[in-house]
């Protein structure tokens, strides 16, 4: 969905459409990569607790209290930042206003 949106905004957007589409692409790609890194980091650290590699959420929820406090804190902040960059909960993302102005009406 990221690449089609990049082209839709870049082709049919307003006057600063290229700047807005690049900014949208970079913020969204950063959020996606941070989420991927966080999930991989969580799965790799599950080996020390479970004894095997796991991405099963039910299994990870059951052993979550045995993860180190720093790991829990960094995972929380990583997912909070990712969710904010993906869903634009706050005005922390400076590219969202430009995207809303420059994107075509259908977007």
Secondary structure as GFF3:
##gff-version 3
##sequence-region A 1 107
A	DSSP	alpha_helix	2	12	.	.	.	ID=ss1
A	DSSP	alpha_helix	17	50	.	.	.	ID=ss2
A	DSSP	alpha_helix	57	63	.	.	.	ID=ss3
A	DSSP	three_ten_helix	64	66	.	.	.	ID=ss4
A	DSSP	alpha_helix	69	87	.	.	.	ID=ss5
A	DSSP	alpha_helix	95	102	.	.	.	ID=ss6
###
